[in-house]
Amino acid sequence: MAILLLAREVGRRTVAEGVETTDQRDFLRRHGCDAMQGYLISRPVPAIAFEELFLKSGPGKLDVAAIAGVI
């Protein structure tokens, strides 16, 4: 939480890595984390699979739920 407070104080955005549980996600949301990545959001996918999902979703509309299936 200290990193989130420090980042906010100096006007920086935060990205949490390694988010694996809904409890972690909820904690980070409550404390103002700007973005997250980890197994909860998406398991690693091959570049070609990511590209297909990206292109299917259209510009600026990447459907993260389609990748993750958990949001």
CHARMM internal coordinates of N, CA and C (Angstrom, degrees):
IC EDIT
DIST 1 N 1 CA 1.4342
DIST 1 CA 1 C 1.5283
ANGL 1 N 1 CA 1 C 110.45
DIST 1 C 2 N 1.3050
ANGL 1 CA 1 C 2 N 117.49
DIHE 1 N 1 CA 1 C 2 N -30.13
DIST 2 N 2 CA 1.4644
ANGL 1 C 2 N 2 CA 120.86
DIHE 1 CA 1 C 2 N 2 CA -179.62
DIST 2 CA 2 C 1.5252
ANGL 2 N 2 CA 2 C 111.09
DIHE 1 C 2 N 2 CA 2 C -61.55
DIST 2 C 3 N 1.3222
ANGL 2 CA 2 C 3 N 116.81
DIHE 2 N 2 CA 2 C 3 N -39.17
DIST 3 N 3 CA 1.4649
ANGL 2 C 3 N 3 CA 120.10
DIHE 2 CA 2 C 3 N 3 CA 179.51
DIST 3 CA 3 C 1.5316
ANGL 3 N 3 CA 3 C 110.02
DIHE 2 C 3 N 3 CA 3 C -64.24
DIST 3 C 4 N 1.3224
ANGL 3 CA 3 C 4 N 116.84
DIHE 3 N 3 CA 3 C 4 N -41.43
DIST 4 N 4 CA 1.4689
ANGL 3 C 4 N 4 CA 120.21
DIHE 3 CA 3 C 4 N 4 CA 178.97
DIST 4 CA 4 C 1.5297
ANGL 4 N 4 CA 4 C 110.73
DIHE 3 C 4 N 4 CA 4 C -62.65
DIST 4 C 5 N 1.3122
ANGL 4 CA 4 C 5 N 116.47
DIHE 4 N 4 CA 4 C 5 N -42.84
DIST 5 N 5 CA 1.4722
ANGL 4 C 5 N 5 CA 120.21
DIHE 4 CA 4 C 5 N 5 CA 179.08
DIST 5 CA 5 C 1.5281
ANGL 5 N 5 CA 5 C 111.18
DIHE 4 C 5 N 5 CA 5 C -65.89
DIST 5 C 6 N 1.3226
ANGL 5 CA 5 C 6 N 116.48
DIHE 5 N 5 CA 5 C 6 N -43.10
DIST 6 N 6 CA 1.4570
ANGL 5 C 6 N 6 CA 120.81
DIHE 5 CA 5 C 6 N 6 CA 179.38
DIST 6 CA 6 C 1.5345
ANGL 6 N 6 CA 6 C 110.66
DIHE 5 C 6 N 6 CA 6 C -63.01
DIST 6 C 7 N 1.3082
ANGL 6 CA 6 C 7 N 116.66
DIHE 6 N 6 CA 6 C 7 N -45.50
DIST 7 N 7 CA 1.4660
ANGL 6 C 7 N 7 CA 120.42
DIHE 6 CA 6 C 7 N 7 CA 179.96
DIST 7 CA 7 C 1.5212
ANGL 7 N 7 CA 7 C 111.04
DIHE 6 C 7 N 7 CA 7 C -60.89
DIST 7 C 8 N 1.3121
ANGL 7 CA 7 C 8 N 116.74
DIHE 7 N 7 CA 7 C 8 N -43.70
DIST 8 N 8 CA 1.4619
ANGL 7 C 8 N 8 CA 120.37
DIHE 7 CA 7 C 8 N 8 CA 178.82
DIST 8 CA 8 C 1.5234
ANGL 8 N 8 CA 8 C 110.79
DIHE 7 C 8 N 8 CA 8 C -62.58
DIST 8 C 9 N 1.3279
ANGL 8 CA 8 C 9 N 116.41
DIHE 8 N 8 CA 8 C 9 N -40.59
DIST 9 N 9 CA 1.4596
ANGL 8 C 9 N 9 CA 121.72
DIHE 8 CA 8 C 9 N 9 CA -178.49
DIST 9 CA 9 C 1.5323
ANGL 9 N 9 CA 9 C 112.62
DIHE 8 C 9 N 9 CA 9 C -62.77
DIST 9 C 10 N 1.3297
ANGL 9 CA 9 C 10 N 116.18
DIHE 9 N 9 CA 9 C 10 N -35.31
DIST 10 N 10 CA 1.4677
ANGL 9 C 10 N 10 CA 119.57
DIHE 9 CA 9 C 10 N 10 CA -178.88
DIST 10 CA 10 C 1.5265
ANGL 10 N 10 CA 10 C 112.45
DIHE 9 C 10 N 10 CA 10 C -100.03
DIST 10 C 11 N 1.3335
ANGL 10 CA 10 C 11 N 116.69
DIHE 10 N 10 CA 10 C 11 N 10.30
DIST 11 N 11 CA 1.4552
ANGL 10 C 11 N 11 CA 120.97
DIHE 10 CA 10 C 11 N 11 CA 174.04
DIST 11 CA 11 C 1.5153
ANGL 11 N 11 CA 11 C 115.47
DIHE 10 C 11 N 11 CA 11 C 75.24
DIST 11 C 12 N 1.3232
ANGL 11 CA 11 C 12 N 117.37
DIHE 11 N 11 CA 11 C 12 N 30.77
DIST 12 N 12 CA 1.4675
ANGL 11 C 12 N 12 CA 121.68
DIHE 11 CA 11 C 12 N 12 CA 179.73
DIST 12 CA 12 C 1.5174
ANGL 12 N 12 CA 12 C 110.66
DIHE 11 C 12 N 12 CA 12 C -107.77
DIST 12 C 13 N 1.3161
ANGL 12 CA 12 C 13 N 114.96
DIHE 12 N 12 CA 12 C 13 N 151.92
DIST 13 N 13 CA 1.4657
ANGL 12 C 13 N 13 CA 121.09
DIHE 12 CA 12 C 13 N 13 CA 174.50
DIST 13 CA 13 C 1.5274
ANGL 13 N 13 CA 13 C 108.66
DIHE 12 C 13 N 13 CA 13 C -86.79
DIST 13 C 14 N 1.3211
ANGL 13 CA 13 C 14 N 116.52
DIHE 13 N 13 CA 13 C 14 N 157.44
DIST 14 N 14 CA 1.4598
ANGL 13 C 14 N 14 CA 120.58
DIHE 13 CA 13 C 14 N 14 CA -178.84
DIST 14 CA 14 C 1.5237
ANGL 14 N 14 CA 14 C 110.85
DIHE 13 C 14 N 14 CA 14 C -122.72
DIST 14 C 15 N 1.3276
ANGL 14 CA 14 C 15 N 115.44
DIHE 14 N 14 CA 14 C 15 N 147.14
DIST 15 N 15 CA 1.4548
ANGL 14 C 15 N 15 CA 123.19
DIHE 14 CA 14 C 15 N 15 CA 174.06
DIST 15 CA 15 C 1.5221
ANGL 15 N 15 CA 15 C 107.07
DIHE 14 C 15 N 15 CA 15 C -130.09
DIST 15 C 16 N 1.3135
ANGL 15 CA 15 C 16 N 116.81
DIHE 15 N 15 CA 15 C 16 N 120.03
DIST 16 N 16 CA 1.4649
ANGL 15 C 16 N 16 CA 121.14
DIHE 15 CA 15 C 16 N 16 CA 177.30
DIST 16 CA 16 C 1.5218
ANGL 16 N 16 CA 16 C 108.72
DIHE 15 C 16 N 16 CA 16 C -91.09
DIST 16 C 17 N 1.3082
ANGL 16 CA 16 C 17 N 116.37
DIHE 16 N 16 CA 16 C 17 N 132.52
DIST 17 N 17 CA 1.4564
ANGL 16 C 17 N 17 CA 121.69
DIHE 16 CA 16 C 17 N 17 CA 177.78
DIST 17 CA 17 C 1.5187
ANGL 17 N 17 CA 17 C 109.46
DIHE 16 C 17 N 17 CA 17 C -107.67
DIST 17 C 18 N 1.3157
ANGL 17 CA 17 C 18 N 115.94
DIHE 17 N 17 CA 17 C 18 N 150.77
DIST 18 N 18 CA 1.4593
ANGL 17 C 18 N 18 CA 120.54
DIHE 17 CA 17 C 18 N 18 CA 175.69
DIST 18 CA 18 C 1.5170
ANGL 18 N 18 CA 18 C 114.23
DIHE 17 C 18 N 18 CA 18 C 78.94
DIST 18 C 19 N 1.3141
ANGL 18 CA 18 C 19 N 117.95
DIHE 18 N 18 CA 18 C 19 N 26.59
DIST 19 N 19 CA 1.4708
ANGL 18 C 19 N 19 CA 121.50
DIHE 18 CA 18 C 19 N 19 CA 179.20
DIST 19 CA 19 C 1.5293
ANGL 19 N 19 CA 19 C 107.91
DIHE 18 C 19 N 19 CA 19 C -75.69
DIST 19 C 20 N 1.3381
ANGL 19 CA 19 C 20 N 116.40
DIHE 19 N 19 CA 19 C 20 N 117.02
DIST 20 N 20 CA 1.4591
ANGL 19 C 20 N 20 CA 120.85
DIHE 19 CA 19 C 20 N 20 CA -174.32
DIST 20 CA 20 C 1.5129
ANGL 20 N 20 CA 20 C 114.03
DIHE 19 C 20 N 20 CA 20 C -120.32
DIST 20 C 21 N 1.3217
ANGL 20 CA 20 C 21 N 118.64
DIHE 20 N 20 CA 20 C 21 N -15.51
DIST 21 N 21 CA 1.4682
ANGL 20 C 21 N 21 CA 120.00
DIHE 20 CA 20 C 21 N 21 CA -177.31
DIST 21 CA 21 C 1.5244
ANGL 21 N 21 CA 21 C 110.92
DIHE 20 C 21 N 21 CA 21 C -128.82
DIST 21 C 22 N 1.3252
ANGL 21 CA 21 C 22 N 115.11
DIHE 21 N 21 CA 21 C 22 N 158.71
DIST 22 N 22 CA 1.4645
ANGL 21 C 22 N 22 CA 119.21
DIHE 21 CA 21 C 22 N 22 CA 176.98
DIST 22 CA 22 C 1.5214
ANGL 22 N 22 CA 22 C 110.81
DIHE 21 C 22 N 22 CA 22 C -66.64
DIST 22 C 23 N 1.3239
ANGL 22 CA 22 C 23 N 117.74
DIHE 22 N 22 CA 22 C 23 N -30.73
DIST 23 N 23 CA 1.4701
ANGL 22 C 23 N 23 CA 120.40
DIHE 22 CA 22 C 23 N 23 CA 176.74
DIST 23 CA 23 C 1.5276
ANGL 23 N 23 CA 23 C 110.84
DIHE 22 C 23 N 23 CA 23 C -63.20
DIST 23 C 24 N 1.3305
ANGL 23 CA 23 C 24 N 116.88
DIHE 23 N 23 CA 23 C 24 N -43.36
DIST 24 N 24 CA 1.4630
ANGL 23 C 24 N 24 CA 120.14
DIHE 23 CA 23 C 24 N 24 CA 176.94
DIST 24 CA 24 C 1.5269
ANGL 24 N 24 CA 24 C 110.25
DIHE 23 C 24 N 24 CA 24 C -62.26
DIST 24 C 25 N 1.3378
ANGL 24 CA 24 C 25 N 116.76
DIHE 24 N 24 CA 24 C 25 N -46.83
DIST 25 N 25 CA 1.4637
ANGL 24 C 25 N 25 CA 121.27
DIHE 24 CA 24 C 25 N 25 CA 179.28
DIST 25 CA 25 C 1.5182
ANGL 25 N 25 CA 25 C 111.09
DIHE 24 C 25 N 25 CA 25 C -58.01
DIST 25 C 26 N 1.3265
ANGL 25 CA 25 C 26 N 116.93
DIHE 25 N 25 CA 25 C 26 N -46.56
DIST 26 N 26 CA 1.4634
ANGL 25 C 26 N 26 CA 120.81
DIHE 25 CA 25 C 26 N 26 CA -178.17
DIST 26 CA 26 C 1.5253
ANGL 26 N 26 CA 26 C 111.68
DIHE 25 C 26 N 26 CA 26 C -64.28
DIST 26 C 27 N 1.3266
ANGL 26 CA 26 C 27 N 117.07
DIHE 26 N 26 CA 26 C 27 N -41.31
DIST 27 N 27 CA 1.4615
ANGL 26 C 27 N 27 CA 121.53
DIHE 26 CA 26 C 27 N 27 CA 176.69
DIST 27 CA 27 C 1.5232
ANGL 27 N 27 CA 27 C 110.60
DIHE 26 C 27 N 27 CA 27 C -59.09
DIST 27 C 28 N 1.3236
ANGL 27 CA 27 C 28 N 115.75
DIHE 27 N 27 CA 27 C 28 N -48.25
DIST 28 N 28 CA 1.4653
ANGL 27 C 28 N 28 CA 120.27
DIHE 27 CA 27 C 28 N 28 CA -178.37
DIST 28 CA 28 C 1.5194
ANGL 28 N 28 CA 28 C 111.55
DIHE 27 C 28 N 28 CA 28 C -63.71
DIST 28 C 29 N 1.3253
ANGL 28 CA 28 C 29 N 117.09
DIHE 28 N 28 CA 28 C 29 N -40.73
DIST 29 N 29 CA 1.4704
ANGL 28 C 29 N 29 CA 120.37
DIHE 28 CA 28 C 29 N 29 CA 177.06
DIST 29 CA 29 C 1.5276
ANGL 29 N 29 CA 29 C 111.07
DIHE 28 C 29 N 29 CA 29 C -61.91
DIST 29 C 30 N 1.3305
ANGL 29 CA 29 C 30 N 115.82
DIHE 29 N 29 CA 29 C 30 N -46.13
DIST 30 N 30 CA 1.4790
ANGL 29 C 30 N 30 CA 120.20
DIHE 29 CA 29 C 30 N 30 CA -179.42
DIST 30 CA 30 C 1.5126
ANGL 30 N 30 CA 30 C 112.16
DIHE 29 C 30 N 30 CA 30 C -59.89
DIST 30 C 31 N 1.3161
ANGL 30 CA 30 C 31 N 116.86
DIHE 30 N 30 CA 30 C 31 N -31.65
DIST 31 N 31 CA 1.4529
ANGL 30 C 31 N 31 CA 121.09
DIHE 30 CA 30 C 31 N 31 CA -175.27
DIST 31 CA 31 C 1.5253
ANGL 31 N 31 CA 31 C 113.38
DIHE 30 C 31 N 31 CA 31 C -101.44
DIST 31 C 32 N 1.3279
ANGL 31 CA 31 C 32 N 117.18
DIHE 31 N 31 CA 31 C 32 N 15.20
DIST 32 N 32 CA 1.4542
ANGL 31 C 32 N 32 CA 121.37
DIHE 31 CA 31 C 32 N 32 CA 168.95
DIST 32 CA 32 C 1.5091
ANGL 32 N 32 CA 32 C 117.71
DIHE 31 C 32 N 32 CA 32 C 84.21
DIST 32 C 33 N 1.3249
ANGL 32 CA 32 C 33 N 118.23
DIHE 32 N 32 CA 32 C 33 N 21.37
DIST 33 N 33 CA 1.4610
ANGL 32 C 33 N 33 CA 120.06
DIHE 32 CA 32 C 33 N 33 CA 175.97
DIST 33 CA 33 C 1.5360
ANGL 33 N 33 CA 33 C 108.73
DIHE 32 C 33 N 33 CA 33 C -66.47
DIST 33 C 34 N 1.3195
ANGL 33 CA 33 C 34 N 116.38
DIHE 33 N 33 CA 33 C 34 N 135.20
DIST 34 N 34 CA 1.4663
ANGL 33 C 34 N 34 CA 121.01
DIHE 33 CA 33 C 34 N 34 CA -175.11
DIST 34 CA 34 C 1.5249
ANGL 34 N 34 CA 34 C 114.02
DIHE 33 C 34 N 34 CA 34 C -80.57
DIST 34 C 35 N 1.3146
ANGL 34 CA 34 C 35 N 117.62
DIHE 34 N 34 CA 34 C 35 N -35.58
DIST 35 N 35 CA 1.4628
ANGL 34 C 35 N 35 CA 120.75
DIHE 34 CA 34 C 35 N 35 CA -177.33
DIST 35 CA 35 C 1.5251
ANGL 35 N 35 CA 35 C 109.16
DIHE 34 C 35 N 35 CA 35 C -151.93
DIST 35 C 36 N 1.3301
ANGL 35 CA 35 C 36 N 115.55
DIHE 35 N 35 CA 35 C 36 N 159.12
DIST 36 N 36 CA 1.4629
ANGL 35 C 36 N 36 CA 120.78
DIHE 35 CA 35 C 36 N 36 CA -177.96
DIST 36 CA 36 C 1.5187
ANGL 36 N 36 CA 36 C 109.54
DIHE 35 C 36 N 36 CA 36 C -142.03
DIST 36 C 37 N 1.3168
ANGL 36 CA 36 C 37 N 114.54
DIHE 36 N 36 CA 36 C 37 N 154.39
DIST 37 N 37 CA 1.4535
ANGL 36 C 37 N 37 CA 120.11
DIHE 36 CA 36 C 37 N 37 CA 170.85
DIST 37 CA 37 C 1.5172
ANGL 37 N 37 CA 37 C 107.46
DIHE 36 C 37 N 37 CA 37 C -145.73
DIST 37 C 38 N 1.2984
ANGL 37 CA 37 C 38 N 115.75
DIHE 37 N 37 CA 37 C 38 N 156.75
DIST 38 N 38 CA 1.4550
ANGL 37 C 38 N 38 CA 120.78
DIHE 37 CA 37 C 38 N 38 CA 180.00
DIST 38 CA 38 C 1.5148
ANGL 38 N 38 CA 38 C 110.25
DIHE 37 C 38 N 38 CA 38 C 149.83
DIST 38 C 39 N 1.3230
ANGL 38 CA 38 C 39 N 116.73
DIHE 38 N 38 CA 38 C 39 N -179.51
DIST 39 N 39 CA 1.4616
ANGL 38 C 39 N 39 CA 121.42
DIHE 38 CA 38 C 39 N 39 CA -176.22
DIST 39 CA 39 C 1.5265
ANGL 39 N 39 CA 39 C 113.17
DIHE 38 C 39 N 39 CA 39 C -60.26
DIST 39 C 40 N 1.3212
ANGL 39 CA 39 C 40 N 118.42
DIHE 39 N 39 CA 39 C 40 N -27.96
DIST 40 N 40 CA 1.4641
ANGL 39 C 40 N 40 CA 118.84
DIHE 39 CA 39 C 40 N 40 CA 178.19
DIST 40 CA 40 C 1.5207
ANGL 40 N 40 CA 40 C 110.65
DIHE 39 C 40 N 40 CA 40 C -65.19
DIST 40 C 41 N 1.3128
ANGL 40 CA 40 C 41 N 116.90
DIHE 40 N 40 CA 40 C 41 N -37.11
DIST 41 N 41 CA 1.4615
ANGL 40 C 41 N 41 CA 121.83
DIHE 40 CA 40 C 41 N 41 CA -179.01
DIST 41 CA 41 C 1.5228
ANGL 41 N 41 CA 41 C 110.10
DIHE 40 C 41 N 41 CA 41 C -78.40
DIST 41 C 42 N 1.3320
ANGL 41 CA 41 C 42 N 116.93
DIHE 41 N 41 CA 41 C 42 N -48.24
DIST 42 N 42 CA 1.4605
ANGL 41 C 42 N 42 CA 120.97
DIHE 41 CA 41 C 42 N 42 CA 178.65
DIST 42 CA 42 C 1.5155
ANGL 42 N 42 CA 42 C 109.92
DIHE 41 C 42 N 42 CA 42 C -165.72
DIST 42 C 43 N 1.3013
ANGL 42 CA 42 C 43 N 115.87
DIHE 42 N 42 CA 42 C 43 N 136.17
DIST 43 N 43 CA 1.4536
ANGL 42 C 43 N 43 CA 120.32
DIHE 42 CA 42 C 43 N 43 CA 167.75
DIST 43 CA 43 C 1.5303
ANGL 43 N 43 CA 43 C 106.98
DIHE 42 C 43 N 43 CA 43 C -68.12
DIST 43 C 44 N 1.3050
ANGL 43 CA 43 C 44 N 117.95
DIHE 43 N 43 CA 43 C 44 N 158.24
DIST 44 N 44 CA 1.4595
ANGL 43 C 44 N 44 CA 118.84
DIHE 43 CA 43 C 44 N 44 CA 176.21
DIST 44 CA 44 C 1.5333
ANGL 44 N 44 CA 44 C 110.34
DIHE 43 C 44 N 44 CA 44 C -58.59
DIST 44 C 45 N 1.3185
ANGL 44 CA 44 C 45 N 115.91
DIHE 44 N 44 CA 44 C 45 N 138.07
DIST 45 N 45 CA 1.4550
ANGL 44 C 45 N 45 CA 120.90
DIHE 44 CA 44 C 45 N 45 CA 176.46
DIST 45 CA 45 C 1.5279
ANGL 45 N 45 CA 45 C 108.48
DIHE 44 C 45 N 45 CA 45 C -125.67
DIST 45 C 46 N 1.3226
ANGL 45 CA 45 C 46 N 116.91
DIHE 45 N 45 CA 45 C 46 N 149.09
DIST 46 N 46 CA 1.4640
ANGL 45 C 46 N 46 CA 119.01
DIHE 45 CA 45 C 46 N 46 CA 176.96
DIST 46 CA 46 C 1.5287
ANGL 46 N 46 CA 46 C 110.29
DIHE 45 C 46 N 46 CA 46 C -61.12
DIST 46 C 47 N 1.3120
ANGL 46 CA 46 C 47 N 115.93
DIHE 46 N 46 CA 46 C 47 N 151.49
DIST 47 N 47 CA 1.4618
ANGL 46 C 47 N 47 CA 121.01
DIHE 46 CA 46 C 47 N 47 CA -177.56
DIST 47 CA 47 C 1.5215
ANGL 47 N 47 CA 47 C 111.82
DIHE 46 C 47 N 47 CA 47 C -54.56
DIST 47 C 48 N 1.3144
ANGL 47 CA 47 C 48 N 117.67
DIHE 47 N 47 CA 47 C 48 N -40.18
DIST 48 N 48 CA 1.4652
ANGL 47 C 48 N 48 CA 120.30
DIHE 47 CA 47 C 48 N 48 CA -178.03
DIST 48 CA 48 C 1.5280
ANGL 48 N 48 CA 48 C 110.91
DIHE 47 C 48 N 48 CA 48 C -65.27
DIST 48 C 49 N 1.3277
ANGL 48 CA 48 C 49 N 117.60
DIHE 48 N 48 CA 48 C 49 N -37.35
DIST 49 N 49 CA 1.4723
ANGL 48 C 49 N 49 CA 120.76
DIHE 48 CA 48 C 49 N 49 CA 178.20
DIST 49 CA 49 C 1.5227
ANGL 49 N 49 CA 49 C 110.09
DIHE 48 C 49 N 49 CA 49 C -67.33
DIST 49 C 50 N 1.3359
ANGL 49 CA 49 C 50 N 117.32
DIHE 49 N 49 CA 49 C 50 N -41.29
DIST 50 N 50 CA 1.4577
ANGL 49 C 50 N 50 CA 120.48
DIHE 49 CA 49 C 50 N 50 CA 177.16
DIST 50 CA 50 C 1.5190
ANGL 50 N 50 CA 50 C 110.15
DIHE 49 C 50 N 50 CA 50 C -62.71
DIST 50 C 51 N 1.3257
ANGL 50 CA 50 C 51 N 116.40
DIHE 50 N 50 CA 50 C 51 N -43.53
DIST 51 N 51 CA 1.4640
ANGL 50 C 51 N 51 CA 120.30
DIHE 50 CA 50 C 51 N 51 CA -179.63
DIST 51 CA 51 C 1.5266
ANGL 51 N 51 CA 51 C 110.88
DIHE 50 C 51 N 51 CA 51 C -61.12
DIST 51 C 52 N 1.3297
ANGL 51 CA 51 C 52 N 117.50
DIHE 51 N 51 CA 51 C 52 N -42.62
DIST 52 N 52 CA 1.4648
ANGL 51 C 52 N 52 CA 120.98
DIHE 51 CA 51 C 52 N 52 CA 179.25
DIST 52 CA 52 C 1.5248
ANGL 52 N 52 CA 52 C 110.95
DIHE 51 C 52 N 52 CA 52 C -62.33
DIST 52 C 53 N 1.3293
ANGL 52 CA 52 C 53 N 117.10
DIHE 52 N 52 CA 52 C 53 N -44.53
DIST 53 N 53 CA 1.4632
ANGL 52 C 53 N 53 CA 120.53
DIHE 52 CA 52 C 53 N 53 CA 178.26
DIST 53 CA 53 C 1.5241
ANGL 53 N 53 CA 53 C 111.36
DIHE 52 C 53 N 53 CA 53 C -63.80
DIST 53 C 54 N 1.3190
ANGL 53 CA 53 C 54 N 116.02
DIHE 53 N 53 CA 53 C 54 N -40.77
DIST 54 N 54 CA 1.4650
ANGL 53 C 54 N 54 CA 121.12
DIHE 53 CA 53 C 54 N 54 CA 179.48
DIST 54 CA 54 C 1.5219
ANGL 54 N 54 CA 54 C 110.59
DIHE 53 C 54 N 54 CA 54 C -62.88
DIST 54 C 55 N 1.3282
ANGL 54 CA 54 C 55 N 116.51
DIHE 54 N 54 CA 54 C 55 N -48.76
DIST 55 N 55 CA 1.4647
ANGL 54 C 55 N 55 CA 120.31
DIHE 54 CA 54 C 55 N 55 CA -177.94
DIST 55 CA 55 C 1.5296
ANGL 55 N 55 CA 55 C 111.40
DIHE 54 C 55 N 55 CA 55 C -66.45
DIST 55 C 56 N 1.3238
ANGL 55 CA 55 C 56 N 117.17
DIHE 55 N 55 CA 55 C 56 N -36.83
DIST 56 N 56 CA 1.4640
ANGL 55 C 56 N 56 CA 121.18
DIHE 55 CA 55 C 56 N 56 CA 179.41
DIST 56 CA 56 C 1.5262
ANGL 56 N 56 CA 56 C 110.89
DIHE 55 C 56 N 56 CA 56 C -66.63
DIST 56 C 57 N 1.3184
ANGL 56 CA 56 C 57 N 116.95
DIHE 56 N 56 CA 56 C 57 N -32.72
DIST 57 N 57 CA 1.4621
ANGL 56 C 57 N 57 CA 121.04
DIHE 56 CA 56 C 57 N 57 CA -176.83
DIST 57 CA 57 C 1.5237
ANGL 57 N 57 CA 57 C 112.75
DIHE 56 C 57 N 57 CA 57 C -76.82
DIST 57 C 58 N 1.3093
ANGL 57 CA 57 C 58 N 117.62
DIHE 57 N 57 CA 57 C 58 N -24.09
DIST 58 N 58 CA 1.4600
ANGL 57 C 58 N 58 CA 121.05
DIHE 57 CA 57 C 58 N 58 CA -179.29
DIST 58 CA 58 C 1.5135
ANGL 58 N 58 CA 58 C 111.31
DIHE 57 C 58 N 58 CA 58 C 91.37
DIST 58 C 59 N 1.3383
ANGL 58 CA 58 C 59 N 115.91
DIHE 58 N 58 CA 58 C 59 N 163.24
DIST 59 N 59 CA 1.4605
ANGL 58 C 59 N 59 CA 120.77
DIHE 58 CA 58 C 59 N 59 CA -176.64
DIST 59 CA 59 C 1.5304
ANGL 59 N 59 CA 59 C 112.68
DIHE 58 C 59 N 59 CA 59 C -59.05
DIST 59 C 60 N 1.3313
ANGL 59 CA 59 C 60 N 115.68
DIHE 59 N 59 CA 59 C 60 N 126.87
DIST 60 N 60 CA 1.4612
ANGL 59 C 60 N 60 CA 120.71
DIHE 59 CA 59 C 60 N 60 CA 175.96
DIST 60 CA 60 C 1.5121
ANGL 60 N 60 CA 60 C 115.07
DIHE 59 C 60 N 60 CA 60 C 71.54
DIST 60 C 61 N 1.3192
ANGL 60 CA 60 C 61 N 117.98
DIHE 60 N 60 CA 60 C 61 N 8.60
DIST 61 N 61 CA 1.4604
ANGL 60 C 61 N 61 CA 120.03
DIHE 60 CA 60 C 61 N 61 CA -175.33
DIST 61 CA 61 C 1.5219
ANGL 61 N 61 CA 61 C 111.55
DIHE 60 C 61 N 61 CA 61 C -128.21
DIST 61 C 62 N 1.3065
ANGL 61 CA 61 C 62 N 117.58
DIHE 61 N 61 CA 61 C 62 N 37.11
DIST 62 N 62 CA 1.4504
ANGL 61 C 62 N 62 CA 120.29
DIHE 61 CA 61 C 62 N 62 CA -179.52
DIST 62 CA 62 C 1.5150
ANGL 62 N 62 CA 62 C 109.55
DIHE 61 C 62 N 62 CA 62 C -57.47
DIST 62 C 63 N 1.3022
ANGL 62 CA 62 C 63 N 116.47
DIHE 62 N 62 CA 62 C 63 N 124.12
DIST 63 N 63 CA 1.4602
ANGL 62 C 63 N 63 CA 122.41
DIHE 62 CA 62 C 63 N 63 CA -178.28
DIST 63 CA 63 C 1.5239
ANGL 63 N 63 CA 63 C 109.00
DIHE 62 C 63 N 63 CA 63 C -87.29
DIST 63 C 64 N 1.3303
ANGL 63 CA 63 C 64 N 115.66
DIHE 63 N 63 CA 63 C 64 N 91.53
DIST 64 N 64 CA 1.4607
ANGL 63 C 64 N 64 CA 121.08
DIHE 63 CA 63 C 64 N 64 CA -178.12
DIST 64 CA 64 C 1.5204
ANGL 64 N 64 CA 64 C 110.49
DIHE 63 C 64 N 64 CA 64 C -61.28
DIST 64 C 65 N 1.3241
ANGL 64 CA 64 C 65 N 117.31
DIHE 64 N 64 CA 64 C 65 N -35.36
DIST 65 N 65 CA 1.4634
ANGL 64 C 65 N 65 CA 120.06
DIHE 64 CA 64 C 65 N 65 CA 179.26
DIST 65 CA 65 C 1.5170
ANGL 65 N 65 CA 65 C 111.13
DIHE 64 C 65 N 65 CA 65 C -61.41
DIST 65 C 66 N 1.3307
ANGL 65 CA 65 C 66 N 117.23
DIHE 65 N 65 CA 65 C 66 N -33.46
DIST 66 N 66 CA 1.4646
ANGL 65 C 66 N 66 CA 119.90
DIHE 65 CA 65 C 66 N 66 CA 178.27
DIST 66 CA 66 C 1.5127
ANGL 66 N 66 CA 66 C 111.06
DIHE 65 C 66 N 66 CA 66 C -66.98
DIST 66 C 67 N 1.3223
ANGL 66 CA 66 C 67 N 116.46
DIHE 66 N 66 CA 66 C 67 N -32.84
DIST 67 N 67 CA 1.4658
ANGL 66 C 67 N 67 CA 120.03
DIHE 66 CA 66 C 67 N 67 CA 178.50
DIST 67 CA 67 C 1.5200
ANGL 67 N 67 CA 67 C 109.39
DIHE 66 C 67 N 67 CA 67 C -76.60
DIST 67 C 68 N 1.3042
ANGL 67 CA 67 C 68 N 116.63
DIHE 67 N 67 CA 67 C 68 N -47.67
DIST 68 N 68 CA 1.4557
ANGL 67 C 68 N 68 CA 121.00
DIHE 67 CA 67 C 68 N 68 CA -171.68
DIST 68 CA 68 C 1.5141
ANGL 68 N 68 CA 68 C 113.52
DIHE 67 C 68 N 68 CA 68 C -84.53
DIST 68 C 69 N 1.3069
ANGL 68 CA 68 C 69 N 116.26
DIHE 68 N 68 CA 68 C 69 N -42.30
DIST 69 N 69 CA 1.4480
ANGL 68 C 69 N 69 CA 120.10
DIHE 68 CA 68 C 69 N 69 CA -175.94
DIST 69 CA 69 C 1.5159
ANGL 69 N 69 CA 69 C 113.85
DIHE 68 C 69 N 69 CA 69 C 69.63
DIST 69 C 70 N 1.3452
ANGL 69 CA 69 C 70 N 117.15
DIHE 69 N 69 CA 69 C 70 N 15.44
DIST 70 N 70 CA 1.4629
ANGL 69 C 70 N 70 CA 118.54
DIHE 69 CA 69 C 70 N 70 CA -175.67
DIST 70 CA 70 C 1.5301
ANGL 70 N 70 CA 70 C 113.75
DIHE 69 C 70 N 70 CA 70 C -132.42
DIST 70 C 71 N 1.2888
ANGL 70 CA 70 C 71 N 118.64
DIHE 70 N 70 CA 70 C 71 N -6.64
DIST 71 N 71 CA 1.4625
ANGL 70 C 71 N 71 CA 119.65
DIHE 70 CA 70 C 71 N 71 CA -173.61
DIST 71 CA 71 C 1.5109
ANGL 71 N 71 CA 71 C 110.85
DIHE 70 C 71 N 71 CA 71 C -80.34
END
COOR INIT
IC SEED 1 N 1 CA 1 C
IC BUILD
